[in-house]
Amino acid sequence: MATVHLRIGDLVWGKLGRYPPWPGKVVSPPKDLKKPRGKKCHFVKFFGTEDHAWIKVEQLKPYHPHKEEMIKINKGKRFQQAVDAVEDFLKKKEKQGGKEQSSEGKGDSKGKKTPTKPLKILEEDDEDLSALKDPSEKDLTDSEPSSVERLGGLGTTGPVSGFKWESSPVQDDPHFHHFLLSQTEKPASSMEPISKRLKIVEEDTRSPSIQAADSTAINGSITPTDKRIGFLGLGLMGSGIVSNLLKMGHVVTVWNRTVEKCDLFIQEGARLGRTPAEVVSMCDITFSCVSDPKAARDLVLGPSGVLQGIRPGKCYVEMSTVDPETITELSQVISSRGGRFLEAPVAGSQQVSNEGMLVILAAGDRTVYEDCSSCFQAMGKTSFFLGEVGNAARMMLILNMVQGSFMATIAEGLTLAQATGQSQHTFLDILSHGQMASTFVDQKCQNILQGNFKPDYYLKHIQKDLRLAISMGDTANHPTPMAAAANEVYKRAKALDQSDNDMSAVYRAYIH
């Protein structure tokens, strides 16, 4: 077979060991990364992920001549996403007249930086490859990821890359990163990768920094904290969170108002706490995830509540979506007993919670945030530290306000399509190919078209969040007319007994 001569920038198919071929691009390696001795190879960046590796020349093929061949042998969803990313890259390149705006490994004029940490490259016969076979790993589909985007596995039939980032000796999850955001000023534009130990950068200018965690281990290889973890509330979100904490090796004590919900987790290795106070007294860090402000207050201040178990040094993490006033009150009473407080509401749904892919917004005691690192890695894909207590509650309400309003608008569009004689299925097809395409839109529209409103995020909870966001707007003397209109639609849906259905059941408010 004739030798294929490749240059920096060439698109290729790269093969590593027993993993299927994957689309990539030959790039310049970091300056401090030496080529393996005695081997003819190129440094390849794979599309759909941030994975890089030295690949032997005999394991590389030009992209275009072998495209159809490779597509036939791999039909996985993420593989197709990677191919789509290549095509998007080619379109962008064509628009730019065939010139790339920046070169790999050198950074660009806009301040993007390549990793300064050395890469550990695994060879095909490296025994560590066996640890990379988890097909559940997630990946990115953007062909030009930023410096803070997470690292990901490749392919649905098993990861293709077999590479690891080498940075900190701490075992971290490459699908997870932390963001530390000071709220004193607007976010700085530069984003620097750091290790999971979250070394805080205090800049002389007092400008805030956003930092992402660099990682050294694959999903499933999180090193759990040795601290004892408590969890209060096993609803749609809490159940998935606890399950993932247990899977990742954390020692967890659970409590739920309906004790029967604890049984499954006891079977999975959790311990049972008889009261919230007992859980807190037994554990170093206790998380709570309940339905609304009243439930959050009752859990802390009620009989045998959290406050009775708080002692100096005990950590309490409120994950419920509540208003800033409630968060401030809970922080004050916990701190008055010598406890350490963190708010950490989560963005996502039951499915996202089950998959361990929640987005965590945290604020309060930064040392508690750091102590919760392995827990956040187990339950989520990303965490943000937003500064002082109350900021996470505010941000979460804004996010849910936007999501709830958007869902109401989608439902309105579907019903208007039907009322004007247009196909709802065609409307969804068009929507899914446009700029608003997303998993959220697709799933919720499919729910509506199939009449399946099994709760993934309760309608009553999104209405509660809209109500709290509107109230927050009133406090700030800021208008929220879109949220107010959406809130009325959800209230109508609640009047039609849709409270305990999924938020997509807001559709029924338009057809009754």
C-alpha positions in Angstrom: 0.0 0.0 0.0 1.3 3.4 -1.0 2.4 5.7 1.9 0.0 8.6 2.5 1.7 11.9 3.1 -0.2 14.0 5.6 0.3 17.6 6.7 -1.0 19.8 9.5 -4.6 20.6 8.9 -5.4 17.4 6.9 -8.7 15.6 7.8 -8.2 11.9 8.6 -9.7 8.8 9.9 -7.8 7.6 13.0 -7.7 4.1 14.4 -6.4 3.2 17.8 -6.3 -0.4 18.9 -9.6 -2.3 18.9 -11.6 0.9 18.7 -13.4 1.9 15.5 -12.1 4.6 13.1 -13.0 8.2 14.1 -12.8 11.5 12.2 -10.1 13.8 13.2 -7.6 16.5 12.0 -3.8 16.4 12.0 -2.7 19.3 14.3 0.4 20.6 15.9 1.1 19.0 19.3 1.7 21.1 22.4 5.3 22.3 22.5 6.1 20.3 25.6 4.8 17.0 24.1 7.4 14.9 22.4 6.6 12.5 19.6 7.0 8.8 20.7 10.4 7.5 19.8 10.9 5.1 16.9 7.3 5.5 15.6 6.1 7.4 12.5 2.9 9.1 13.7 0.9 12.2 13.6 -0.8 14.1 16.4 -4.6 14.0 15.8 -7.5 16.0 17.3 -10.8 14.0 17.1 -14.0 15.8 16.2 -16.9 15.7 18.6 -14.5 15.6 21.6 -11.5 17.3 23.0 -9.5 14.1 22.7 -6.0 14.1 21.1 -3.5 11.3 20.5 -0.4 10.3 18.6 -1.6 7.9 15.9 0.7 5.7 13.8 0.7 6.6 10.1 -0.5 3.1 9.2 -3.6 3.7 11.3 -4.5 6.9 9.5 -6.5 7.3 6.3 -7.4 10.5 4.4 -10.9 11.7 5.3 -12.7 12.2 2.0 -11.6 9.1 0.0 -12.7 6.8 2.9 -15.8 8.7 4.1 -18.4 6.4 2.7 -16.5 3.3 3.7 -16.2 4.4 7.3 -19.8 5.5 7.6 -21.0 2.1 6.5 -19.1 0.3 9.3 -20.1 2.7 12.2 -23.8 3.8 12.6 -23.6 5.1 16.1 -25.3 8.4 17.0 -22.2 10.0 18.4 -20.2 8.9 15.5 -22.7 10.6 13.2 -22.5 13.7 15.3 -18.7 13.7 14.9 -19.1 13.3 11.1 -21.6 16.2 11.2 -19.0 18.2 13.1 -16.5 17.6 10.3 -19.0 18.8 7.7 -19.7 21.9 9.8 -16.0 22.5 10.0 -15.7 22.2 6.2 -18.5 24.6 5.6 -16.9 27.2 8.0 -13.6 26.7 6.3 -15.2 27.2 2.8 -16.8 30.4 4.0 -13.5 31.6 5.2 -12.0 31.0 1.8 -10.2 27.8 2.9 -8.2 29.6 5.6 -8.4 28.6 9.2 -8.3 31.5 11.6 -6.1 29.9 14.1 -3.6 27.1 14.2 -3.8 24.2 16.6 -1.4 24.2 19.5 -0.5 27.8 19.2 -3.6 29.7 20.5 -5.2 32.5 18.5 -5.4 36.3 18.6 -8.6 36.2 20.6 -7.0 34.8 23.7 -7.9 31.1 23.4 -5.2 29.0 25.0 -4.2 25.4 24.4 -3.7 23.2 27.5 -0.4 23.8 29.2 -0.6 20.5 31.0 1.2 17.5 29.3 -0.8 14.9 27.7 -0.5 11.2 28.6 -0.9 9.2 25.4 -1.9 5.6 25.7 -0.6 3.1 23.2 -2.7 0.4 21.6 -1.4 -2.3 23.9 -1.7 -0.2 27.0 -3.6 -2.1 29.7 -5.4 1.0 30.8 -7.4 0.9 27.6 -9.7 -1.6 29.3 -10.9 1.1 31.6 -12.1 3.2 28.6 -14.9 0.9 27.5 -17.9 2.7 29.1 -20.3 3.4 26.2 -22.4 5.7 28.3 -19.9 8.5 28.1 -21.1 11.8 26.6 -19.3 13.9 24.0 -19.4 17.2 22.3 -20.5 17.8 18.7 -18.7 21.1 18.2 -15.7 20.8 16.0 -14.0 23.8 17.6 -14.4 23.4 21.4 -13.4 26.1 23.8 -10.8 25.7 26.5 -13.5 25.0 29.1 -15.5 22.4 27.3 -15.4 19.0 28.9 -13.4 16.1 27.7 -15.5 13.3 26.2 -15.4 9.7 25.1 -16.0 8.7 21.5 -18.5 6.4 19.8 -21.4 4.3 20.9 -19.7 1.0 20.5 -16.9 1.9 22.9 -14.5 4.9 23.1 -12.3 5.3 20.1 -9.6 7.5 21.5 -7.9 5.8 24.5 -6.2 9.0 25.7 -6.1 10.7 29.1 -5.2 14.2 30.2 -2.4 14.2 32.7 -2.5 17.0 35.2 -3.3 16.4 38.9 -2.8 13.2 40.8 -6.4 13.5 41.9 -8.7 11.1 40.0 -11.3 13.3 38.3 -14.1 12.8 35.8 -13.3 14.2 32.4 -17.0 14.9 31.8 -17.2 17.3 34.7 -15.8 20.7 35.2 -16.2 23.4 37.8 -16.6 27.1 37.2 -15.6 29.6 39.9 -17.2 32.9 39.4 -16.7 35.9 41.6 -19.8 38.2 41.5 -17.9 41.5 42.1 -17.8 42.4 38.4 -18.8 41.0 35.1 -17.1 37.7 34.1 -13.7 38.0 32.6 -13.4 36.8 29.0 -10.4 34.5 29.5 -11.0 31.0 30.7 -8.2 28.9 32.1 -8.1 25.2 32.6 -7.2 24.1 36.1 -7.0 20.9 38.2 -10.0 19.6 40.2 -8.6 20.9 43.4 -10.0 24.2 42.3 -7.1 26.4 43.2 -8.7 29.9 43.4 -7.0 32.6 41.4 -7.1 35.9 43.2 -6.2 38.5 40.7 -4.8 41.9 41.7 -7.4 43.6 39.5 -10.2 41.9 41.4 -11.6 40.9 38.1 -13.5 37.6 38.4 -12.2 34.4 36.8 -14.0 31.4 35.4 -12.1 28.2 35.7 -12.7 24.7 34.5 -11.4 21.5 36.0 -8.8 19.6 34.1 -9.2 15.8 34.5 -7.2 12.6 34.8 -9.8 9.9 34.9 -12.7 8.6 32.9 -16.4 8.6 34.0 -16.8 6.0 36.6 -13.4 6.5 38.1 -14.2 9.4 40.5 -12.4 9.2 43.8 -15.3 9.6 46.3 -14.8 11.8 49.3 -14.1 10.1 52.6 -16.7 12.4 54.2 -20.0 10.9 55.2 -22.8 12.1 53.0 -26.4 12.6 54.0 -29.3 13.2 51.6 -32.8 14.4 52.4 -35.6 14.2 49.8 -35.9 11.3 47.2 -38.2 12.9 44.6 -37.7 13.0 40.9 -34.4 14.8 41.2 -33.1 13.5 44.5 -33.5 9.8 43.5 -31.2 10.1 40.5 -28.7 12.1 42.5 -28.5 9.6 45.4 -28.3 6.7 42.9 -25.3 8.3 41.2 -23.6 9.1 44.6 -23.9 5.5 45.5 -22.6 4.2 42.2 -19.5 6.3 42.5 -18.7 4.9 45.9 -19.9 7.6 48.3 -21.2 6.6 51.8 -24.7 7.9 51.9 -27.4 8.1 54.6 -30.9 8.9 53.2 -34.1 10.2 54.6 -37.5 10.8 52.9 -40.8 11.9 54.3 -42.3 8.8 52.7 -40.0 6.2 54.1 -40.8 3.5 51.6 -38.9 5.5 48.9 -35.7 4.8 50.9 -36.0 1.0 50.5 -34.5 0.8 47.0 -31.5 2.9 48.1 -31.0 0.8 51.2 -30.7 -2.2 48.9 -28.1 -0.3 46.9 -26.0 0.3 50.0 -27.4 3.5 51.5 -28.0 3.8 55.2 -31.3 4.9 56.7 -31.7 8.0 58.8 -34.9 8.2 60.9 -35.1 12.0 61.0 -33.4 14.9 59.2 -31.7 15.8 62.5 -30.3 12.3 62.8 -29.0 12.3 59.3 -27.2 15.6 59.9 -25.7 14.5 63.2 -24.4 11.3 61.5 -23.0 12.9 58.4 -20.3 15.5 57.5 -22.1 16.9 54.5 -25.9 16.8 54.2 -27.7 17.6 51.0 -31.4 18.5 50.7 -33.6 18.5 47.6 -37.3 19.2 48.2 -40.2 20.7 46.3 -40.5 24.4 47.4 -39.6 27.1 49.9 -42.1 25.9 52.5 -40.8 22.3 52.4 -37.2 23.6 52.6 -37.9 25.7 55.6 -39.9 22.9 57.3 -37.1 20.5 56.8 -34.6 22.8 58.6 -36.8 24.4 61.2 -39.5 21.8 61.9 -39.6 19.1 64.5 -36.5 16.8 64.4 -35.3 19.1 61.6 -31.9 19.8 60.3 -31.2 22.6 62.7 -31.3 20.2 65.6 -28.5 18.2 64.2 -26.2 21.0 63.2 -23.0 21.3 65.1 -19.9 23.4 64.4 -18.3 22.3 61.2 -21.3 20.4 59.9 -22.0 21.2 56.2 -25.5 21.7 54.8 -26.2 22.0 51.1 -29.6 23.2 49.9 -30.3 21.9 46.4 -33.9 22.9 46.2 -35.0 25.6 43.8 -36.3 28.3 46.1 -36.3 32.1 46.4 -33.2 34.1 47.5 -35.0 35.2 50.7 -35.5 31.6 51.8 -31.9 30.7 51.0 -30.7 33.7 53.0 -32.8 32.7 56.0 -31.6 29.1 55.9 -28.0 30.2 55.6 -28.3 32.4 58.6 -29.9 29.8 60.9 -27.4 27.1 59.9 -24.4 29.5 60.4 -25.8 30.6 63.8 -25.2 27.1 65.0 -21.7 27.0 63.6 -22.7 25.1 60.5 -21.3 25.7 57.0 -23.8 26.5 54.3 -23.9 26.1 50.5 -26.8 26.5 48.1 -26.5 24.3 45.1 -29.8 24.1 43.0 -29.6 21.9 39.9 -30.7 22.5 36.4 -32.1 19.4 34.6 -34.9 16.9 34.7 -35.4 13.4 36.1 -33.8 11.8 33.1 -30.8 14.2 33.3 -30.5 13.5 37.0 -30.6 9.7 36.4 -27.8 10.1 33.8 -25.7 12.1 36.2 -25.6 15.1 33.8 -27.1 17.8 35.9 -25.8 21.4 35.9 -25.1 22.6 39.5 -25.2 26.2 40.5 -23.5 26.8 43.8 -23.0 29.8 46.1 -22.1 30.4 49.7 -19.2 28.8 51.5 -16.5 28.1 48.9 -14.7 25.6 51.1 -18.0 23.5 51.2 -18.1 23.8 47.4 -14.6 22.3 47.2 -15.5 19.6 49.8 -18.4 18.6 47.6 -16.3 18.2 44.5 -16.6 14.4 44.1 -20.3 14.5 44.9 -20.9 17.2 42.2 -18.9 15.1 39.7 -21.1 12.1 40.5 -24.4 13.9 40.0 -23.6 16.4 37.3 -21.6 17.4 34.2 -20.8 20.9 35.3 -20.8 23.1 38.4 -20.7 26.8 38.7 -19.6 28.7 41.9 -21.4 32.0 41.8 -20.2 33.8 44.9 -22.4 34.9 47.8 -25.5 33.2 49.1 -28.6 34.0 47.0 -26.8 34.2 43.7 -27.4 30.6 42.8 -31.1 30.9 43.7 -31.5 34.0 41.5 -29.7 32.4 38.5 -31.7 29.2 38.8 -35.0 31.1 38.9 -34.0 33.0 35.8 -33.0 29.8 33.9 -36.3 28.1 34.9 -38.3 31.2 34.0 -36.8 31.1 30.5 -37.3 27.4 30.2 -40.9 27.5 31.4 -41.8 30.4 29.1 -40.2 28.6 26.1 -42.2 25.5 26.8 -45.4 27.4 26.9 -44.5 29.1 23.6 -43.7 25.7 22.0 -47.1 24.4 23.1 -48.8 27.5 21.8 -47.1 27.0 18.4 -48.2 23.3 18.2 -51.8 24.2 18.9 -51.8 27.1 16.5 -50.4 24.8 13.8 -53.3 22.5 14.4 -55.9 25.3 14.5 -54.7 26.6 11.1 -54.7 23.2 9.4 -50.9 22.7 9.6 -49.3 19.4 10.5 -47.9 19.3 14.0 -45.4 16.6 13.0 -44.2 18.8 10.1 -43.9 21.8 12.5 -41.7 19.6 14.8 -39.6 18.4 11.8 -39.0 22.0 10.7 -38.2 23.1 14.2 -35.7 20.3 14.8 -33.8 21.3 11.7 -33.6 25.0 12.6 -31.7 27.1 15.0 -33.9 26.2 18.0 -33.3 22.5 17.6 -32.4 20.8 20.9 -33.0 17.6 22.8 -35.3 19.5 25.1 -37.5 20.7 22.2 -37.6 17.3 20.6 -38.4 15.4 23.8 -41.1 17.7 24.9 -42.8 17.9 21.5 -42.7 14.2 21.2 -44.4 14.0 24.6 -47.1 16.2 23.4 -47.7 14.4 20.1 -47.8 11.0 21.8 -50.0 12.3 24.7 -47.3 11.0 27.1 -47.0 13.4 30.1 -45.2 11.2 32.5 -43.4 13.7 34.8 -39.8 14.4 34.0 -40.1 17.8 35.6 -43.4 18.5 37.4 -45.6 21.1 35.8 -46.5 22.4 39.3 -42.8 23.0 40.0 -42.1 25.0 36.8 -45.1 27.1 37.7 -43.7 27.6 41.2 -40.4 28.7 39.6 -42.2 31.2 37.3 -44.1 32.6 40.2 -40.9 33.1 42.2 -39.0 34.6 39.3 -41.9 37.1 38.8 -41.7 38.0 42.4 -38.0 38.4 42.2 -38.5 40.8 39.2 -41.0 42.8 41.3 -38.4 43.1 44.1 -35.9 44.4 41.6 -38.5 46.6 39.9 -37.8 44.8 36.7 -40.6 43.9 34.3 -41.2 40.2 33.5 -44.2 40.3 31.1 -43.3 37.1 29.1 -43.0 35.1 32.3 -46.2 36.5 33.7 -48.1 35.5 30.6 -46.6 32.0 30.7 -47.4 31.7 34.4 -51.1 32.3 33.6 -51.0 29.4 31.1 -49.5 27.1 33.7 -52.0 28.1 36.2 -54.7 27.2 33.7 -53.1 23.8 33.2 -53.0 23.3 37.0 -56.7 24.0 37.1 -57.1 21.2 34.6 -55.5 18.8 37.0 -52.1 18.7 35.2 -50.0 19.6 38.3 -48.4 16.2 38.7 -47.8 15.7 35.0 -44.7 16.8 33.1 -44.3 20.5 32.3 -45.1 19.7 28.6 -48.7 19.1 29.8 -49.0 22.9 29.6 -50.2 22.0 26.0 -53.5 20.9 27.5 -54.2 24.5 28.7 -54.5 25.5 25.0 -56.9 22.7 23.9 -59.5 22.9 26.8 
